[in-house]
Amino acid sequence: MSRSPTERPTGLDDGLATVLAQACAHAGVDPRGAQPIRLGENAILALPGGIVIRIARPGQDAAATREVQVAGWLAGHGVPAVRAVADIEQPVLVSGRAVTFWYELPPHQQGTPAQVAEALRRLHELPIPTGFTLAPLAPFVRLADRIEAATTLPDTDRTWLHRHLTDLKARYADLPDGRPHRVLHGDAWVGNVAATADGQVIWLDLERCSIGPPEWDLINTTLRYTSFAWITAEQYRDFCRRYGYDVTTWPGFELLRDIRELRMTCYTAQRAAEDPAARDEADLRMACLRGDHGPRPWSWTPAP
């Protein structure tokens, strides 16, 4: 049974439902039958007929514009990635929220470390784009806000996190030289590549694309081995072989590792303020950063 034009998709509050309806009207897209895929900081919904709608959090119109631009640029270089729907001027802005429209992916599964390595090697070989501007890597974006939003943590922990953030910013100002700066995905992990049955490896979630040290894109997979033992030594050796470099040999590795671990901790701590099921994990990650759980690898649980 199809939805009536006024029926609200399951899980959407009145504000999101209004944004959805107005954005679709502007784009000439029928919103009936919309089904939530994920409702988080960004709301992602699927429409019958193979269109996916992404409603960004308020104030993210520049990031949404960048996603659309990067998707077109990657397509022009033959790099598989999510594709924005043609013939819609994007993003559509409604009540301060940027809405973008994408073609649904073919059947797929989450990528592997080996596929991330090969996709990164191909991405990092591309020239810097000239038709639009990508901002420099911003490794500390929104961290201070996430710390403040982590209301289940005691004040002493939040104060410690702010001091740790300040220290990391000072260290980052003296980041050792590494490989030449390239286009970065910005959040390159197995959950952001989709592997299809015909062998394509498709980049997802392009909102963090930027220009910066390619080592940043390698850190996520490296931590899965060195910090958390989520992958095996053989999987990590294969990752390095396929990419052509082991970032742990670079003097800046520990700094980027520490920044990424802080980002992962702050993300979970903010979630814990809204989801009691995340509180134990947030406490564990906090204790590890503070040195209360011994050396790595730590027994963190991957975030959903």
C-alpha positions in Angstrom: 0.0 0.0 0.0 1.4 3.4 -0.9 1.5 6.3 1.6 -0.9 9.2 1.3 0.8 12.5 0.4 0.4 13.7 4.1 1.5 10.5 5.8 4.7 11.0 7.7 7.5 8.4 7.3 8.1 6.3 10.4 10.6 7.9 12.8 10.5 11.4 11.4 9.4 14.2 13.7 7.3 17.1 12.4 10.3 19.2 11.6 12.1 16.6 9.5 8.8 15.6 7.7 8.3 19.3 6.7 11.8 19.6 5.4 11.4 16.4 3.4 8.1 17.5 1.9 9.3 21.0 1.0 12.7 19.8 -0.4 10.9 17.2 -2.6 8.4 19.7 -3.8 11.3 22.0 -4.8 13.1 19.2 -6.6 10.0 17.8 -8.3 10.3 14.5 -6.5 7.4 12.6 -5.0 8.1 12.0 -1.3 5.4 9.3 -0.9 6.8 6.0 0.3 9.9 7.4 1.9 11.5 4.9 4.3 14.2 5.8 6.8 17.6 4.2 6.3 19.3 6.0 9.2 18.2 8.8 11.4 21.1 10.3 13.2 22.9 13.6 12.8 21.9 13.3 9.2 18.6 11.8 8.2 18.8 9.4 5.2 15.7 8.1 3.5 15.0 5.8 0.5 12.3 6.5 -2.0 10.6 3.9 -4.2 12.3 4.1 -7.6 15.9 4.2 -6.4 16.4 7.7 -5.0 18.0 8.3 -1.6 17.5 11.6 0.2 20.0 13.0 2.7 18.9 15.7 5.1 21.9 17.2 6.8 22.0 18.7 10.2 21.5 22.5 10.4 24.3 24.7 9.1 25.9 22.1 6.8 25.0 23.5 3.4 28.7 24.0 2.6 29.5 20.4 3.4 26.5 19.2 1.3 27.6 21.4 -1.6 31.1 19.9 -1.3 29.6 16.3 -1.3 27.8 16.9 -4.6 30.9 18.6 -6.2 33.2 15.8 -5.1 30.8 13.1 -6.3 30.8 14.7 -9.8 34.6 15.1 -9.8 35.1 11.5 -8.9 32.7 10.4 -11.6 34.7 12.5 -14.1 37.9 10.5 -13.1 36.1 7.1 -13.3 36.3 6.5 -9.5 33.2 4.7 -8.2 31.3 6.8 -5.6 27.8 7.7 -4.7 26.2 9.8 -7.5 24.0 12.8 -7.0 20.7 12.8 -9.0 21.1 14.6 -12.2 18.9 17.6 -13.2 18.4 18.8 -9.6 20.2 21.9 -8.5 21.7 20.8 -5.2 21.7 21.1 -2.3 18.1 22.2 -1.7 18.0 24.4 1.4 14.9 24.2 3.7 14.8 25.8 7.2 18.6 25.9 7.4 19.0 22.2 6.4 20.7 21.1 3.2 18.9 18.3 1.4 20.6 16.3 -1.3 19.3 13.6 -3.7 21.3 10.5 -4.7 20.9 7.4 -6.8 20.5 4.3 -4.7 23.4 1.9 -4.7 23.2 -1.5 -6.3 23.2 -4.5 -3.9 26.4 -4.4 -1.8 28.1 -5.3 1.4 30.6 -3.5 3.6 34.1 -3.3 2.2 37.2 -4.9 3.6 40.6 -3.4 4.7 42.1 -4.6 1.4 39.4 -2.8 -0.6 39.8 0.4 1.5 43.6 0.3 0.7 43.1 0.0 -3.1 40.3 2.6 -3.1 42.6 5.0 -1.1 45.6 4.4 -3.4 43.4 5.3 -6.4 41.9 8.4 -4.7 45.3 9.6 -3.6 46.7 9.3 -7.1 44.2 11.9 -8.4 45.2 15.5 -9.1 43.9 18.3 -6.9 40.6 19.5 -8.4 40.6 22.9 -10.1 36.9 23.4 -10.8 36.0 23.9 -7.1 37.9 24.4 -3.8 38.4 21.8 -1.1 39.3 23.1 2.3 42.3 21.9 4.3 41.9 18.9 6.6 40.2 19.9 9.8 41.0 17.0 12.2 39.5 18.8 15.3 36.2 19.8 13.8 33.3 19.7 16.3 35.3 18.0 19.0 34.8 20.8 21.5 31.1 20.7 20.9 31.0 16.9 21.3 32.9 17.1 24.6 30.3 19.6 25.9 27.5 17.4 24.7 28.9 14.3 26.6 26.8 15.0 29.6 27.0 11.5 31.0 30.7 12.0 31.7 31.6 13.7 35.0 33.0 17.3 34.8 36.5 16.0 35.6 36.5 13.9 32.5 35.2 16.6 30.3 37.8 19.0 31.6 40.5 16.4 30.9 39.2 16.0 27.4 39.3 19.7 26.8 43.0 19.8 28.0 43.8 16.7 25.8 42.2 18.5 22.8 44.3 21.6 23.5 47.5 19.5 23.7 46.7 17.7 20.5 46.1 21.0 18.6 49.5 22.3 19.8 51.2 19.1 18.7 49.4 19.2 15.3 50.9 22.6 14.6 54.2 20.8 14.4 53.1 17.7 12.5 56.1 16.1 10.9 56.4 16.3 7.1 55.1 13.2 5.3 53.7 12.4 1.9 52.6 15.3 -0.4 49.1 16.6 0.4 46.4 15.0 -1.7 42.6 14.8 -1.9 41.4 13.0 1.3 38.3 11.1 1.9 38.5 12.2 5.5 36.7 9.2 7.1 38.1 6.2 5.3 37.1 3.0 7.0 35.3 -0.2 5.9 31.9 1.2 6.6 32.4 4.0 4.1 33.1 1.8 1.1 30.5 -0.5 -0.5 31.6 -3.6 -2.3 29.2 -4.8 -5.1 28.9 -8.3 -6.6 30.5 -7.1 -9.8 33.7 -6.0 -8.1 33.1 -2.3 -7.7 34.3 -0.6 -4.6 32.2 2.6 -4.1 33.0 5.5 -1.9 30.3 6.7 0.5 29.9 9.7 2.8 31.9 12.4 1.0 31.2 15.2 3.5 34.7 15.1 5.0 36.6 15.3 1.8 39.5 17.8 2.0 43.1 18.4 1.1 45.8 17.2 3.5 48.3 14.5 4.5 47.3 11.2 3.0 48.4 9.5 6.2 45.2 10.8 7.8 43.2 8.4 5.5 45.3 5.5 6.5 44.9 5.9 10.3 41.4 4.4 10.6 42.5 1.0 9.3 45.8 1.1 11.1 44.0 1.7 14.4 41.8 -1.3 13.7 45.0 -3.4 14.1 47.3 -1.4 16.4 44.8 0.1 18.9 41.9 -2.4 19.0 43.0 -5.7 17.3 39.8 -5.7 15.2 41.8 -7.0 12.3 44.6 -9.5 12.1 48.3 -8.8 11.5 48.0 -10.5 8.2 45.1 -8.3 7.2 47.1 -5.2 8.2 50.2 -6.4 6.2 47.9 -6.9 3.2 46.4 -3.4 3.7 49.9 -1.9 3.7 51.1 -3.9 0.7 48.0 -3.0 -1.4 48.3 0.7 -0.6 52.1 0.7 -0.8 53.0 2.2 2.6 52.9 1.5 6.3 51.9 4.7 8.1 53.3 3.3 11.5 56.8 4.0 10.1 56.1 7.7 9.9 57.1 10.0 12.8 53.7 11.6 12.8 51.8 8.4 13.3 51.3 8.5 17.0 49.9 12.1 16.8 47.3 11.2 14.2 46.5 8.0 16.1 45.8 10.0 19.2 43.6 12.5 17.4 41.5 9.7 15.8 41.2 7.9 19.2 39.9 11.2 20.7 37.4 11.6 17.9 36.1 8.0 18.4 35.8 8.6 22.1 34.0 11.9 21.8 31.6 10.4 19.3 30.6 7.6 21.6 30.5 9.9 24.7 28.0 12.2 22.8 25.9 9.2 21.8 25.8 8.1 25.5 24.0 11.3 26.4 21.1 10.1 24.1 21.5 6.3 24.3 22.0 4.6 27.7 23.3 1.5 25.8 26.4 3.5 24.8 27.4 4.6 28.3 29.6 1.7 29.3 31.5 1.9 26.0 32.0 5.7 26.5 33.3 5.1 30.0 35.7 2.4 28.8 37.1 4.6 26.0 37.5 7.5 28.4 39.4 5.3 30.9 41.7 4.0 28.1 42.6 7.5 27.0 43.4 8.4 30.6 45.7 5.4 30.9 43.6 3.3 33.3 43.4 0.2 31.0 47.0 -0.4 30.2 48.7 -0.4 26.8 47.0 -0.9 23.4 45.3 -2.9 22.0 42.2 -1.9 24.0 38.9 -3.9 24.1 36.7 -1.3 22.4 33.6 -2.3 20.6 33.2 -1.0 17.1 30.5 1.7 16.8 27.4 0.7 14.8 
